[in-house]
Structures are given as C-alpha cells and as structure tokens.
Amino acid sequence: MYIFQLLKLILASFLLSGANAEAGTKDFLKKFNTYKEVCREMGFKGDYCKGRERVIISFHARMASSLQNLGNNAVVVFGKVTENSGSAYNSNTGKFTAPQDGIYSFTWTILTDPGKIFVTFIVLNDTSNVVGYNYVNGRNGSQTYSTGSVTTIIKMKKNDKVWIRANEKQGEYANANWSSFSGFKLS
C-alpha cells in the first residue's frame, strides 16, 4: 500500500515538472551561466570549476646581490626569481603588476649587518602610497645580524602595481642571500 502511494507521488511530481519543462530549462541555463561566471571570477580557466585548473598567481624572489646606500624612494629590486606563476613580478623593475582584480598577500624579509640599518616600505601605485613598513636596525649595539619580515594584505585592481622602496638614508645594507619578496593572490 505504501509503495503504491509513493509511486503515485513520484509520478505526479514527474508530470508536474514536465509541464514546466521549458521554464525549468531556462532556469537551469541561467543558473549554469552564473555558475560558469563565478568559476571564472575565482580564477579558474575555461567554463567550469573542475579539478585544479585555477590560474595561480604567485612569485618569490631574492636579491641578486646585496644592496648598499640606497637613496630615498629607490626601488628595492629582488632580481633572483625562484617562482613566478602568472608572470606578474618583474625582476628588472622589482614591481608586481596585478593581472586581475583581487586580494593579494605580500611578504618581504630584509637582513642587515651589525651596525647597519635598512628601512623599507611597500607601496601601491605611487611612492607616497605606503601600505606597510619594515624597520631593520642593526645599529642597536649588538654584534649580530638584524632581520625583519612583514606581511601585508592589499586589495588591488587589474594593472595596479606594488613594490618595495627604501626610506631616505636608511637603505644602508641588505644581505642578498637572506632578503626576499614574495606574494600571491588570495581571492
């Protein structure tokens, strides 16, 4: 008896859904196109969110050589690239250019020698638009190296630029082997 009632309910649902097949198809296509658009906005290639086909935007670079006596607003170039998925970091200019709108994470580390100082800022699009600071002071009387690392999260538009710049007369010395700059797109 229960099986017969269940079969009647399933048949009624099927017939009702058939009556609205055209409307159902339009709704399905609308939702499907929205789904594809969401996937593309999330950085996935193609028309679907299948597998790990997401476009990765990330880079990591170290200094090609130690830097000394940088002037005010001088770009700190990290010229030895070890990873650059999406090719957004330029090792010649030291600047990262956002290939698409999104939220990005950047980290930079500076190591200076005892008796030296190296103060840097991360800037967005303009040397005066400071987003973060890194103060590494080896002048504290210690005979050890000093290091500092900073991470910033920056909302960027396509073609916005981010780079590390020196502060006036405080770019005395940065050790190439221990200084790096990296970033990746969060969303």
C-alpha positions as CSV (number, residue, x, y, z in Angstrom):
1,M,0.0,0.0,0.0
2,Y,2.8,2.5,0.9
3,I,4.7,1.6,-2.2
4,F,1.7,2.3,-4.4
5,Q,1.2,5.8,-2.7
6,L,4.9,6.5,-3.1
7,L,4.8,5.6,-6.8
8,K,1.7,7.9,-7.3
9,L,3.6,10.8,-5.6
10,I,6.7,10.2,-7.8
11,L,4.5,10.1,-11.0
12,A,2.7,13.3,-10.0
13,S,6.0,15.1,-9.4
14,F,7.3,13.9,-12.8
15,L,4.2,15.0,-14.7
16,L,4.2,18.4,-12.9
17,S,7.9,19.0,-13.7
18,G,7.2,18.1,-17.4
19,A,4.5,20.8,-17.6
20,N,7.2,23.4,-16.7
21,A,10.0,21.8,-18.7
22,E,10.6,25.0,-20.8
23,A,10.7,27.2,-17.7
24,G,12.9,24.7,-15.9
25,T,15.3,24.6,-18.8
26,K,15.6,28.3,-18.8
27,D,16.2,28.4,-15.1
28,F,18.8,25.7,-15.4
29,L,20.7,27.5,-18.1
30,K,20.6,30.8,-16.2
31,K,22.0,29.1,-13.1
32,F,24.6,27.3,-15.2
33,N,25.8,30.5,-16.8
34,T,26.0,32.1,-13.4
35,Y,28.0,29.1,-12.1
36,K,30.5,29.5,-15.0
37,E,30.9,33.2,-14.3
38,V,31.6,32.5,-10.6
39,C,34.2,30.0,-11.6
40,R,35.9,32.4,-14.0
41,E,35.9,35.2,-11.4
42,M,37.6,32.8,-8.9
43,G,40.4,32.4,-11.4
44,F,39.5,29.0,-12.9
45,K,40.2,28.5,-16.6
46,G,37.5,27.6,-19.1
47,D,33.8,27.3,-18.3
48,Y,33.9,25.1,-15.3
49,C,35.4,24.7,-11.8
50,K,36.6,21.2,-12.4
51,G,39.8,19.9,-10.9
52,R,42.7,22.2,-10.1
53,E,42.6,24.3,-13.3
54,R,42.7,27.5,-11.4
55,V,45.2,30.1,-12.6
56,I,47.8,30.5,-9.9
57,I,49.3,34.0,-9.4
58,S,52.4,33.8,-7.1
59,F,56.0,34.8,-7.0
60,H,59.1,34.5,-4.8
61,A,62.3,36.4,-5.4
62,R,65.6,37.1,-3.6
63,M,68.1,39.9,-4.1
64,A,70.5,39.1,-6.9
65,S,73.3,40.9,-4.9
66,S,73.5,42.7,-1.6
67,L,72.3,46.3,-1.7
68,Q,74.1,49.3,-0.2
69,N,73.4,53.0,0.3
70,L,70.0,53.2,-1.5
71,G,68.6,56.7,-2.0
72,N,65.2,57.9,-0.8
73,N,62.3,56.1,-2.7
74,A,64.8,53.8,-4.5
75,V,63.0,50.6,-5.6
76,V,64.4,47.5,-3.8
77,V,64.8,45.1,-6.7
78,F,64.7,41.4,-5.9
79,G,66.2,40.1,-9.1
80,K,66.7,36.4,-8.5
81,V,63.3,34.9,-9.1
82,T,62.7,31.3,-7.9
83,E,59.0,31.2,-8.7
84,N,56.7,33.4,-10.8
85,S,53.4,31.7,-11.7
86,G,51.3,34.1,-13.8
87,S,54.4,36.2,-14.7
88,A,53.2,39.2,-12.7
89,Y,56.5,40.0,-11.0
90,N,59.2,41.9,-13.0
91,S,62.7,41.1,-11.8
92,N,64.2,44.0,-13.7
93,T,62.0,46.7,-12.1
94,G,61.2,45.0,-8.8
95,K,57.5,45.6,-9.3
96,F,54.5,43.3,-9.2
97,T,51.6,44.1,-11.5
98,A,48.2,42.6,-10.7
99,P,47.0,40.6,-13.7
100,Q,43.4,40.7,-12.3
101,D,41.3,42.3,-9.6
102,G,41.6,40.6,-6.2
103,I,43.1,40.5,-2.8
104,Y,46.8,39.8,-2.6
105,S,49.2,38.8,0.2
106,F,52.8,40.1,0.1
107,T,55.7,39.3,2.4
108,W,59.2,40.7,2.4
109,T,62.2,40.0,4.6
110,I,65.3,42.1,5.0
111,L,68.6,41.1,6.8
112,T,71.2,43.7,7.6
113,D,74.7,43.5,9.0
114,P,75.6,44.7,12.5
115,G,76.0,48.5,12.6
116,K,73.7,49.0,9.6
117,I,70.1,49.9,9.0
118,F,67.7,49.1,6.2
119,V,64.2,50.6,6.3
120,T,61.7,49.8,3.6
121,F,58.0,50.4,2.7
122,I,55.6,48.5,0.4
123,V,53.8,51.0,-1.8
124,L,50.8,50.7,-4.1
125,N,50.9,52.6,-7.4
126,D,52.8,55.6,-6.0
127,T,55.9,56.0,-3.8
128,S,53.8,58.1,-1.4
129,N,51.0,55.5,-1.1
130,V,52.7,53.4,1.7
131,V,50.8,50.3,2.7
132,G,53.3,48.6,5.1
133,Y,56.7,49.2,6.9
134,N,59.7,47.1,7.6
135,Y,62.3,48.5,10.1
136,V,65.5,46.5,10.4
137,N,68.0,48.2,12.7
138,G,71.5,46.6,13.2
139,R,72.7,49.8,14.9
140,N,71.5,48.6,18.3
141,G,75.0,47.9,19.6
142,S,74.7,44.1,19.1
143,Q,77.2,42.2,17.1
144,T,74.5,40.0,15.5
145,Y,72.7,40.4,12.2
146,S,69.2,42.0,12.3
147,T,66.2,40.9,10.3
148,G,62.6,41.9,9.8
149,S,59.7,40.4,8.0
150,V,56.4,41.9,7.2
151,T,53.2,40.6,5.6
152,T,50.5,42.8,4.1
153,I,47.2,42.1,2.5
154,I,46.3,44.5,-0.3
155,K,43.1,44.8,-2.4
156,M,44.2,45.5,-6.0
157,K,42.6,46.3,-9.3
158,K,44.0,44.9,-12.5
159,N,47.2,46.6,-13.5
160,D,47.8,48.1,-10.0
161,K,51.5,47.9,-9.1
162,V,53.2,47.1,-5.8
163,W,56.9,47.3,-4.9
164,I,59.3,47.7,-2.0
165,R,61.1,51.0,-1.7
166,A,63.8,52.3,0.6
167,N,63.4,55.1,3.1
168,E,65.6,58.2,3.0
169,K,69.2,57.5,4.0
170,Q,68.1,54.3,5.8
171,G,68.9,51.8,3.0
172,E,72.5,51.2,4.2
173,Y,72.8,47.5,3.7
174,A,70.7,44.4,2.8
175,N,72.1,41.0,2.5
176,A,71.2,39.3,-0.8
177,N,71.1,35.7,0.5
178,W,68.7,36.4,3.3
179,S,66.4,39.1,1.8
180,S,63.3,38.2,-0.2
181,F,60.0,39.3,-1.6
182,S,57.0,37.1,-2.3
183,G,53.3,37.4,-3.0
184,F,50.2,35.5,-4.1
185,K,46.6,36.1,-5.0
186,L,44.2,35.2,-2.2
187,S,40.9,35.7,-4.0
